Amino acid sequence: MRLWKYHHFKWKDYEVIWIARNSETLEEMVVYRALYKSDEFGENALRVRSKKMFEENTVVDWKEVARFKYVWDE
């Protein structure tokens, strides 16, 4: 897992800022920041998701794609 910019399959960009652990289960969690303004959460909102879910694939238009794709630019 690299700390940098990721592109979500729903066309939004995020910045992974850290890997943390759930204090109860010790599951690895990805702490990431939205790189856009959301009406619901505001600008640059922090989010958390299990590392397992962050790295998994999903199906879009009958095609398997990465939920979050690492972006190597800028």
N, C-alpha and C positions, 0 to 999 in steps of 0.2 A: 504494500500500500504506500503510495507516494503522497506527500503533502504538497498539493498543487491544485490546479483547476481541473474540474470534471464536468462533462456535459451529460445531463440527464436525458433519457430517451424521450421525454416530453418537451424537449427543446429549451430547457432552462440550464443555466450554468451555476456551478457551485465551487467553493474553495474548501478543500479538506484542510482543517487546521490542526487536528490532533487525533490520536487514537487513545481512547480511555477504556476503563474497565468498569462494568457494572459492579457496584460494591457488594451486592448480594450473591450474584451468580458467577462473577469474574469473567463474564462474556465480554469480548472485545467490542467496543462501540466506536463508531466513526463520528467525530464532531465536525460539522461542516457549516459553512456560511452561504446563504443564498446571495448570488451576485446580481440581484435585481430587487425592485421594490414590489412587495406584495400588499394588496389591499387588506388582507387578513392579518399578516404578521409584520408589516412595515418593511423598512429598507435594511438590507444586510442581516436578516434574521438568522440566528444560530439554530441549528437543528442537530438531532442525534438519531442514529439508526444503527442497528447491529451490523458489524463488519460483514457477517455472513450474507445478510440481505443486501448490503451495499454492493457487494461483489457479484451477486448472482445475475443471471440472465432473465429476461422476460420475453414474451412473445408479442410482436407488433405486426399486424397484417400477415399473420401466419409465418412470420420469420423470427427466429431467435436472435435477440440483440442484447448487448450489455445494458444493464439498468443505468449504470454510470460509466462513461468512457473517459479515460484519462486524456487530457488535452495537453499536447506538448507544443505550446506556442507562447508568444509574448515573453 
